[in-house]
Amino acid sequence: MKTFQVTVRYGRERLGYHTFTVDAEEAATALRAAAAEIPAEIVEAVDLVEVRVAVSPQARRYAGEGA
């Protein structure tokens, strides 16, 4: 099981972002789970959804760190 980070962009005049995580075996399943969790009050204004594997900040490599 993986944890996926979901970012939902919404709004017409002013953009807002809603972020949350879902647990799933693969991206397609994560996308379906994410769709079910988008708050009803923003669903009509959503124009972009990003789903990606969530990486722990401790596990992430940063520029200038060892290879």
Residue frames as a rotation matrix with the C-alpha (Angstrom) as fourth column:
MET 1
0.586 0.811 0.000 0.00
0.811 -0.586 0.000 0.00
0.000 0.000 -1.000 0.00
LYS 2
-0.590 -0.738 0.328 1.26
0.746 -0.653 -0.128 3.49
0.309 0.170 0.936 -0.89
THR 3
0.123 0.564 -0.817 0.26
0.630 -0.680 -0.375 6.91
-0.767 -0.468 -0.439 0.32
PHE 4
-0.272 -0.114 0.956 -0.64
0.902 -0.375 0.212 9.37
0.335 0.920 0.205 -2.44
GLN 5
-0.609 0.044 -0.792 -0.66
0.319 -0.901 -0.295 13.16
-0.726 -0.432 0.535 -2.07
VAL 6
-0.062 0.681 0.730 -3.68
0.992 -0.041 0.123 14.76
0.114 0.731 -0.673 -3.77
THR 7
-0.735 -0.103 -0.670 -3.85
0.214 -0.973 -0.086 18.45
-0.643 -0.207 0.737 -4.69
VAL 8
0.000 0.833 0.554 -7.14
0.996 0.047 -0.072 19.84
-0.086 0.552 -0.830 -5.97
ARG 9
-0.948 -0.241 -0.207 -7.24
0.215 -0.966 0.142 23.30
-0.234 0.091 0.968 -7.57
TYR 10
-0.097 0.977 0.191 -10.59
0.995 0.091 0.036 25.07
0.018 0.194 -0.981 -7.60
GLY 11
-0.076 0.191 -0.979 -12.14
0.386 -0.899 -0.206 28.50
-0.919 -0.393 -0.005 -8.10
ARG 12
0.500 0.305 0.810 -13.10
0.866 -0.200 -0.458 30.88
0.022 0.931 -0.365 -10.85
GLU 13
0.857 -0.150 0.493 -12.09
-0.077 -0.983 -0.166 34.40
0.509 0.104 -0.854 -9.83
ARG 14
0.127 -0.805 0.579 -9.65
-0.986 -0.167 -0.016 33.36
0.109 -0.569 -0.815 -7.10
LEU 15
0.171 -0.149 -0.974 -7.94
-0.258 0.947 -0.191 29.99
0.951 0.284 0.123 -7.06
GLY 16
0.357 -0.084 0.930 -7.84
-0.924 0.115 0.365 27.83
-0.138 -0.990 -0.036 -3.97
TYR 17
-0.283 -0.507 -0.815 -6.10
-0.521 0.794 -0.313 24.54
0.806 0.336 -0.488 -3.25
HIS 18
0.612 0.439 0.658 -7.26
-0.787 0.425 0.448 21.60
-0.083 -0.792 0.605 -1.17
THR 19
-0.239 -0.762 -0.602 -4.68
-0.677 0.575 -0.460 18.94
0.697 0.298 -0.653 -0.30
PHE 20
0.479 0.347 0.807 -5.08
-0.812 0.524 0.257 15.56
-0.333 -0.778 0.532 1.34
THR 21
-0.672 -0.715 -0.193 -3.71
-0.740 0.637 0.217 12.03
-0.032 0.288 -0.957 1.20
VAL 22
0.645 0.764 0.001 -5.22
-0.763 0.644 -0.052 8.69
-0.040 0.033 0.999 0.24
ASP 23
-0.388 -0.717 0.579 -3.84
-0.611 0.671 0.421 5.18
-0.690 -0.190 -0.698 0.63
ALA 24
0.769 0.604 -0.208 -4.04
-0.547 0.455 -0.703 2.84
-0.330 0.655 0.680 -2.36
GLU 25
0.425 -0.583 0.693 -2.16
0.413 0.806 0.425 0.07
-0.805 0.106 0.583 -4.15
GLU 26
-0.466 -0.529 0.709 -1.80
0.865 -0.105 0.490 2.05
-0.185 0.842 0.507 -7.39
ALA 27
-0.960 -0.049 -0.275 -2.47
0.023 -0.995 0.098 5.47
-0.278 0.088 0.956 -8.92
ALA 28
-0.632 0.775 -0.027 -5.77
-0.096 -0.043 0.994 4.58
0.769 0.631 0.102 -10.62
THR 29
0.031 0.615 -0.788 -7.23
0.820 0.436 0.372 3.37
0.572 -0.658 -0.490 -7.33
ALA 30
-0.558 -0.315 -0.768 -5.87
0.730 -0.627 -0.273 6.47
-0.395 -0.712 0.580 -5.59
LEU 31
-0.974 0.211 0.080 -7.57
-0.127 -0.803 0.582 8.70
0.187 0.557 0.809 -8.17
ARG 32
-0.195 0.950 -0.243 -10.93
0.233 0.285 0.930 7.01
0.953 0.124 -0.277 -7.59
ALA 33
0.004 0.139 -0.990 -10.50
0.991 0.134 0.023 7.36
0.135 -0.981 -0.137 -3.82
ALA 34
-0.848 -0.384 -0.365 -9.52
0.431 -0.901 -0.053 11.01
-0.308 -0.202 0.929 -4.22
ALA 35
-0.730 0.629 0.267 -12.62
-0.040 -0.430 0.902 11.75
0.683 0.647 0.339 -6.32
ALA 36
0.133 0.819 -0.558 -14.80
0.609 0.376 0.698 10.45
0.782 -0.432 -0.449 -3.49
GLU 37
0.009 -0.223 -0.975 -13.09
0.982 -0.182 0.051 12.77
-0.189 -0.958 0.217 -0.98
ILE 38
-0.808 -0.231 0.543 -13.37
0.387 -0.902 0.192 16.10
0.445 0.365 0.818 -2.81
PRO 39
-0.714 0.550 -0.434 -15.57
0.314 -0.303 -0.900 18.32
-0.626 -0.779 0.043 -0.62
ALA 40
-0.028 0.834 0.551 -19.06
0.977 0.138 -0.159 18.88
-0.209 0.534 -0.819 -2.07
GLU 41
0.644 0.354 -0.679 -18.75
0.352 -0.924 -0.148 22.66
-0.680 -0.143 -0.719 -1.68
ILE 42
-0.046 -0.713 -0.700 -15.84
-0.527 -0.578 0.624 22.89
-0.849 0.397 -0.349 -4.14
VAL 43
-0.244 -0.136 0.960 -16.58
0.429 0.873 0.233 20.04
-0.870 0.469 -0.155 -6.57
GLU 44
0.699 0.595 0.395 -18.29
0.619 -0.227 -0.752 22.28
-0.358 0.771 -0.527 -9.16
ALA 45
0.902 -0.359 -0.240 -15.31
-0.402 -0.902 -0.158 24.67
-0.159 0.239 -0.958 -9.27
VAL 46
0.261 -0.844 0.468 -12.50
0.020 0.489 0.872 22.06
-0.965 -0.218 0.144 -9.59
ASP 47
0.836 -0.006 -0.548 -10.36
-0.538 -0.204 -0.818 22.45
-0.107 0.979 -0.174 -12.71
LEU 48
0.097 -0.859 -0.502 -7.24
-0.573 0.364 -0.734 20.40
0.814 0.359 -0.457 -11.87
VAL 49
0.879 0.079 0.469 -6.43
-0.439 0.516 0.736 17.35
-0.184 -0.853 0.489 -9.73
GLU 50
0.043 -0.921 -0.388 -2.87
-0.725 0.238 -0.646 16.09
0.687 0.309 -0.658 -9.16
VAL 51
0.936 0.149 0.317 -2.22
-0.324 0.716 0.618 12.66
-0.135 -0.682 0.719 -7.65
ARG 52
0.244 -0.909 -0.338 1.33
-0.484 0.188 -0.855 11.58
0.841 0.372 -0.394 -6.86
VAL 53
0.376 -0.207 -0.903 3.14
0.657 0.747 0.102 9.25
0.654 -0.632 0.416 -4.52
ALA 54
0.899 -0.047 0.436 3.73
-0.319 -0.752 0.577 11.07
0.301 -0.658 -0.691 -1.24
VAL 55
0.172 -0.923 -0.343 7.41
0.429 0.384 -0.818 11.16
0.887 -0.007 0.462 -0.34
SER 56
0.730 -0.004 -0.684 8.54
0.676 -0.147 0.722 11.58
-0.104 -0.989 -0.105 3.23
PRO 57
0.891 -0.422 0.169 10.63
-0.369 -0.888 -0.274 14.76
0.266 0.182 -0.947 3.64
GLN 58
0.388 -0.774 0.500 13.27
-0.584 0.214 0.783 12.63
-0.713 -0.596 -0.369 5.40
ALA 59
0.223 -0.259 0.940 13.50
0.485 0.866 0.124 10.28
-0.846 0.428 0.318 2.39
ARG 60
0.939 0.208 0.273 13.62
0.339 -0.436 -0.834 13.03
-0.054 0.876 -0.480 -0.24
ARG 61
-0.105 -0.994 0.036 16.94
0.952 -0.090 0.293 14.13
-0.288 0.065 0.955 -1.76
TYR 62
0.827 0.322 -0.461 17.64
0.246 -0.944 -0.218 17.82
-0.505 0.067 -0.860 -2.07
ALA 63
0.790 -0.541 0.289 19.94
0.150 -0.287 -0.946 19.71
0.594 0.791 -0.146 -4.43
GLY 64
0.207 -0.827 0.523 23.51
-0.735 -0.484 -0.474 19.70
0.645 -0.287 -0.708 -3.22
GLU 65
0.474 -0.032 0.880 23.17
-0.718 0.564 0.407 16.53
-0.509 -0.825 0.245 -1.16
GLY 66
-0.541 -0.781 0.313 25.25
-0.500 0.598 0.627 13.43
-0.676 0.182 -0.714 -1.86
ALA 67
-0.553 0.260 -0.792 24.47
-0.768 0.209 0.605 11.31
0.322 0.943 0.084 -4.91
